[in-house]
Amino acid sequence: MSTAQPAGNQAVLNRLHDATNSGDVELIWKTIDEVVAPDVLFHTPVPTGAGGAQALKNIWAMLLRAFPDIHVTVEDVIAEGDKVVCRNTVTGTHQGEYMGLPPTGRSITYSEIFIVRFADGRFAEIWGVVDVASQMRQLGMLPA
């Protein structure tokens, strides 16, 4: 197997991270349309009532409304074959409604890990673990 495929897939994932960190909704949507297969398969619950690439757009719309300054810092990346794994730290300030909670002004920091399988240079499948419990504790929705 060529080393070009894992490096190319990692570059695609980096494009999406760069777009999401821009906070520019139009750029994020355009990038999702370019790098995510319309029928991408999620192997994790998606809280938006949609599937495919639209689910990813809905997730980012929800996150940007709640945390307009959201930032994803990529801590580790492992790329092999048709998969890329990334471990991220996410930060933001709660300035809009999130999961029914009005804005608190609190800052949050949480971890997430995603595995992305690529086909034809696009996201084809996504597995993810997001530390939602940590989010909820920091926002006062769960006891510390």
ZAPA-586312 format. One record per atom (N, C-alpha, C, O): z, y, x; residue in one letter. Coordinates in pm, whole numbers, padded with zeros to 5 digits, always signed. Layout:
ZYXA...
This chain:
+00000-00118+00084M+00000+00000+00000M+00000+00124+00089M+00069+00128+00191M-00075+00222+00051S-00084+00348+00122S+00043+00429+00101S+00106+00423-00005S+00082+00504+00205T+00198+00593+00190T+00159+00719+00114T+00246+00797+00076T+00029+00738+00090A-00016+00857+00018A+00029+00856-00127A+00062+00961-00182A+00032+00738-00191Q+00071+00733-00333Q+00214+00781-00355Q+00235+00870-00437Q+00315+00725-00285P+00451+00776-00308P+00464+00926-00276P+00532+00998-00350P+00401+00972-00169A+00410+01114-00134A+00342+01200-00241A+00392+01307-00275A+00229+01154-00292G+00159+01227-00398G+00241+01233-00525G+00247+01337-00591G+00305+01121-00561N+00390+01118-00680N+00509+01211-00664N+00548+01280-00758N+00568+01211-00545Q+00680+01301-00519Q+00636+01446-00531Q+00711+01529-00582Q+00516+01479-00486A+00464+01616-00498A+00447+01655-00645A+00472+01769-00682A+00405+01561-00729V+00391+01588-00872V+00527+01618-00933V+00541+01713-01010V+00627+01537-00899L+00763+01560-00949L+00814+01697-00902L+00877+01770-00978L+00786+01731-00777N+00827+01862-00724N+00762+01975-00803N+00825+02078-00826N+00636+01958-00844R+00568+02061-00924R+00643+02087-01054R+00662+02202-01094R+00687+01978-01119L+00761+01995-01244L+00894+02064-01219L+00933+02153-01294L+00966+02024-01113H+01093+02091-01081H+01071+02239-01053H+01148+02322-01101H+00967+02273-00978D+00939+02414-00950D+00913+02491-01079D+00961+02602-01096D+00836+02430-01169A+00806+02497-01297A+00933+02517-01378A+00956+02626-01430A+01016+02413-01390T+01136+02425-01473T+01232+02527-01414T+01300+02599-01487T+01239+02534-01282N+01328+02632-01219N+01277+02774-01232N+01353+02869-01207N+01153+02791-01269S+01098+02927-01287S+01154+02993-01413S+01160+03115-01422S+01195+02910-01511G+01241+02964-01639G+01128+03015-01726G+01154+03064-01836G+01005+03004-01682D+00887+03052-01753D+00838+02942-01848D+00777+02845-01804D+00864+02959-01978V+00831+02856-02075V+00683+02819-02072V+00648+02701-02077V+00597+02918-02063E+00453+02889-02060E+00415+02805-01939E+00335+02712-01952E+00470+02836-01823L+00443+02758-01702L+00497+02616-01716L+00432+02520-01676L+00617+02604-01773I+00677+02471-01791I+00588+02387-01883I+00558+02272-01850I+00545+02443-01998W+00461+02368-02092W+00330+02328-02026W+00285+02214-02039W+00267+02423-01954K+00139+02396-01887K+00157+02284-01784K+00073+02193-01776K+00263+02289-01708T+00288+02187-01606T+00314+02052-01671T+00263+01951-01624T+00393+02049-01778I+00416+01923-01850I+00283+01866-01897I+00257+01747-01882I+00197+01951-01954D+00066+01904-02001D-00017+01845-01887D-00094+01752-01908D-00001+01900-01767E-00081+01855-01653E-00025+01731-01584E-00101+01648-01534E+00109+01716-01580V+00166+01608-01498V+00232+01496-01577V+00271+01395-01520V+00245+01514-01708V+00311+01412-01791V+00208+01355-01889V+00141+01429-01960V+00197+01222-01892A+00106+01157-01987A+00152+01192-02128A+00272+01193-02154A+00060+01221-02219P+00098+01258-02356P+00187+01154-02423P+00270+01187-02507P+00168+01028-02386D+00244+00919-02448D+00350+00863-02352D+00386+00745-02361D+00401+00946-02262V+00504+00902-02169V+00613+00829-02246V+00651+00868-02356V+00661+00721-02187L+00762+00637-02251L+00899+00667-02193L+00919+00657-02072L+00994+00703-02280F+01132+00730-02237F+01215+00604-02258F+01209+00541-02364F+01292+00567-02156H+01384+00453-02165H+01527+00503-02170H+01619+00437-02122H+01546+00617-02227T+01676+00679-02243T+01672+00755-02375T+01564+00800-02415T+01782+00770-02443P+01778+00844-02570P+01727+00986-02550P+01768+01056-02457P+01638+01029-02637V+01582+01164-02631V+01627+01235-02759V+01588+01194-02869V+01710+01340-02746P+01774+01401-02863P+01687+01500-02941P+01741+01592-03003P+01556+01483-02940T+01473+01587-02999T+01396+01541-03122T+01332+01624-03188T+01400+01413-03156G+01325+01366-03271G+01177+01354-03245G+01101+01324-03337G+01133+01376-03122A+00992+01365-03086A+00978+01259-02977A+01077+01213-02920A+00855+01222-02950G+00827+01128-02842G+00725+01186-02748G+00673+01296-02770G+00696+01112-02642G+00593+01153-02547G+00625+01283-02478G+00741+01324-02468G+00519+01349-02431A+00534+01474-02358A+00600+01582-02444A+00669+01670-02391A+00579+01576-02576Q+00641+01675-02664Q+00793+01666-02657Q+00861+01769-02666Q+00847+01546-02641A+00993+01532-02629A+01044+01607-02507A+01149+01672-02512A+00971+01599-02397L+01012+01670-02276L+01006+01821-02297L+01094+01894-02251L+00904+01868-02366K+00896+02011-02398K+01014+02053-02487K+01073+02159-02466K+01048+01970-02584N+01160+02002-02673N+01292+02007-02597N+01375+02094-02622N+01310+01914-02504I+01433+01913-02423I+01444+02042-02344I+01550+02105-02340I+01332+02082-02280W+01337+02204-02200W+01354+02328-02286W+01420+02423-02244W+01297+02329-02406A+01318+02443-02496A+01465+02455-02532A+01521+02564-02531A+01530+02341-02562M+01672+02340-02597M+01756+02387-02478M+01846+02469-02495M+01727+02335-02359L+01804+02371-02241L+01788+02519-02206L+01886+02585-02171L+01666+02570-02215L+01643+02711-02181L+01707+02807-02281L+01751+02916-02244L+01713+02766-02409R+01783+02850-02508R+01932+02853-02477R+01995+02959-02487R+01988+02740-02442A+02132+02731-02418A+02172+02785-02281A+02276+02850-02267A+02089+02758-02180F+02120+02793-02042F+01999+02863-01979F+01927+02801-01900F+01975+02990-02012P+01853+03056-01965P+01840+03061-01813P+01729+03076-01760P+01952+03049-01742D+01949+03051-01596D+01958+02911-01536D+01993+02896-01420D+01926+02810-01614I+01937+02672-01568I+01858+02652-01438I+01748+02704-01422I+01918+02577-01347H+01854+02550-01218H+01880+02405-01179H+01994+02358-01185H+01776+02336-01139V+01785+02197-01095V+01769+02194-00944V+01665+02233-00891V+01872+02147-00876T+01866+02129-00730T+01847+01981-00703T+01930+01899-00742T+01738+01947-00636V+01710+01808-00602V+01793+01774-00479V+01776+01834-00373V+01882+01677-00493E+01971+01636-00384E+01913+01523-00301E+01923+01523-00178E+01852+01426-00368D+01794+01309-00301D+01668+01267-00374D+01659+01277-00496D+01570+01219-00297V+01447+01165-00354V+01412+01038-00279V+01414+01034-00156V+01379+00936-00355I+01329+00811-00297I+01198+00780-00368I+01195+00767-00490I+01092+00769-00291A+00960+00741-00348A+00908+00612-00287A+00900+00598-00165A+00872+00519-00374E+00819+00391-00328E+00724+00337-00434E+00758+00332-00552E+00608+00297-00391G+00510+00244-00485G+00476+00346-00591G+00443+00460-00560G+00485+00304-00717D+00450+00396-00827D+00571+00463-00889D+00561+00522-00996D+00688+00455-00820K+00810+00516-00875K+00871+00618-00779K+00862+00606-00657K+00932+00720-00841V+01009+00820-00767V+01145+00831-00834V+01155+00843-00956V+01250+00827-00753V+01387+00842-00802V+01439+00975-00748V+01424+01004-00629V+01501+01054-00834C+01560+01178-00786C+01701+01192-00843C+01727+01162-00959C+01791+01238-00755R+01928+01270-00794R+01940+01420-00787R+01913+01481-00683R+01982+01480-00898N+01983+01625-00909N+02122+01678-00944N+02204+01607-01002N+02144+01803-00908T+02258+01879-00957T+02202+01993-01041T+02114+02067-00996T+02252+02006-01162V+02204+02108-01255V+02315+02210-01278V+02430+02174-01299V+02278+02338-01272T+02374+02446-01297T+02316+02540-01403T+02195+02548-01421T+02403+02609-01470G+02359+02708-01569G+02478+02774-01635G+02593+02732-01618G+02448+02878-01711T+02550+02952-01784T+02520+02940-01933T+02409+02968-01977T+02620+02899-02009H+02603+02873-02152H+02592+03005-02229H+02692+03070-02259H+02467+03044-02258Q+02442+03173-02323Q+02375+03159-02459Q+02346+03259-02524Q+02351+03036-02504G+02290+03013-02634G+02346+02885-02695G+02412+02807-02626G+02320+02863-02822E+02371+02744-02893E+02329+02616-02820E+02214+02603-02777E+02423+02523-02807Y+02396+02395-02743Y+02472+02286-02817Y+02595+02291-02824Y+02402+02192-02871M+02461+02080-02944M+02560+02130-03049M+02667+02072-03067M+02524+02237-03118G+02607+02292-03224G+02715+02388-03177G+02785+02448-03259G+02730+02404-03047L+02834+02492-02992L+02777+02631-02965L+02680+02645-02891L+02837+02735-03025P+02790+02871-02994P+02813+02904-02847P+02893+02837-02780P+02747+03005-02795P+02760+03041-02653P+02906+03066-02614P+02981+03131-02686P+02943+03012-02498T+03079+03030-02446T+03083+03120-02324T+03189+03171-02287T+02967+03140-02260G+02963+03216-02136G+03009+03137-02015G+03013+03189-01904G+03044+03011-02036R+03093+02927-01927R+02979+02877-01838R+02868+02851-01885R+03008+02866-01710S+02914+02805-01616S+02937+02654-01615S+03050+02606-01627S+02827+02582-01600I+02838+02436-01593I+02764+02386-01469I+02671+02449-01419I+02810+02272-01421T+02745+02199-01312T+02756+02052-01347T+02866+02002-01373T+02643+01983-01349Y+02647+01840-01378Y+02540+01767-01299Y+02449+01829-01242Y+02551+01636-01296S+02460+01552-01219S+02369+01475-01313S+02402+01448-01428S+02254+01440-01258E+02159+01355-01330E+02079+01274-01229E+02061+01315-01114E+02031+01159-01274I+01943+01075-01192I+01828+01032-01280I+01848+00987-01393I+01707+01047-01228F+01588+01005-01301F+01502+00914-01216F+01490+00932-01095F+01444+00815-01281I+01341+00731-01221I+01215+00756-01301I+01215+00747-01424I+01108+00789-01231V+00981+00816-01297V+00876+00718-01242V+00858+00706-01121V+00808+00649-01334R+00694+00565-01294R+00568+00646-01321R+00553+00707-01426R+00480+00645-01224F+00355+00720-01232F+00237+00627-01257F+00235+00513-01210F+00141+00675-01331A+00011+00609-01349A-00095+00718-01346A-00085+00817-01419A-00194+00701-01265D-00302+00799-01253D-00250+00939-01222D-00303+01038-01272D-00145+00947-01138G-00093+01075-01095G-00008+01150-01196G+00023+01267-01177G+00029+01082-01305R+00110+01147-01410R+00231+01062-01444R+00233+00941-01422R+00335+01128-01499F+00453+01056-01546F+00407+00960-01656F+00344+01002-01753F+00437+00832-01642A+00404+00733-01744A+00530+00679-01813A+00527+00648-01932A+00640+00669-01737E+00768+00620-01791E+00880+00696-01723E+00871+00733-01606E+00988+00719-01800I+01104+00791-01747I+01232+00717-01788I+01252+00686-01905I+01317+00691-01689W+01452+00641-01712W+01546+00751-01662W+01520+00810-01558W+01652+00779-01733G+01740+00885-01688G+01884+00864-01726G+01915+00802-01828G+01971+00918-01642V+02114+00921-01669V+02160+01064-01644V+02151+01116-01533V+02208+01129-01751V+02256+01267-01743V+02404+01266-01777V+02446+01203-01875V+02483+01335-01697D+02628+01339-01718D+02662+01437-01830D+02715+01546-01807D+02632+01395-01953V+02656+01479-02071V+02806+01498-02094V+02849+01604-02140V+02886+01397-02062A+03031+01410-02079A+03085+01525-01993A+03173+01599-02037A+03034+01539-01873S+03077+01649-01786S+03037+01784-01847S+03115+01878-01845S+02914+01791-01901Q+02871+01913-01970Q+02970+01948-02080Q+03018+02061-02089Q+03001+01850-02164M+03085+01872-02281M+03227+01913-02241M+03286+02001-02304M+03283+01852-02134R+03415+01891-02086R+03414+02036-02038R+03505+02113-02069R+03312+02073-01962Q+03305+02209-01907Q+03286+02313-02015Q+03327+02428-01999Q+03223+02274-02127L+03202+02366-02238L+03316+02365-02338L+03314+02440-02436L+03419+02280-02315G+03535+02273-02403G+03513+02185-02525G+03593+02188-02618G+03407+02105-02526M+03379+02018-02639M+03455+01885-02629M+03470+01814-02729M+03503+01851-02509L+03586+01733-02483L+03706+01778-02403L+03698+01875-02328L+03817+01708-02417P+03934+01745-02334P+03905+01720-02186P+03831+01629-02150P+03964+01803-02102A+03944+01792-01956A+04005+01664-01903A+03998+01638-01783A
